[in-house]
Amino acid sequence: AGGGPHLEHLEIFDVFTGAPLGTGRKSIAFRLSFRHPERTLTDEELAPVRESIADAVAERVGGRLRGG
């Protein structure tokens, strides 16, 4: 929902659980693909989308963005 209209694909490619994270916690790595039908999207356009996605994850599951 936080990905906006140009989010084309989301793929979860790794899920890690283990002692370093703590009980009941997961690290989920995912790949996002964005596409505009007429032009190349810029980093400046996608930066707020990345924040929106992080906010949506935090709101829905209590997650947070770890790296970037």
Secondary structure, 3 states (H helix, E strand, C coil): CCCCCCEEEEEEEEEECCCCCCCCCCEEEEEEEECCCCCCCCHHHHHHHHHHHHHHHHHHHCCCCCCC
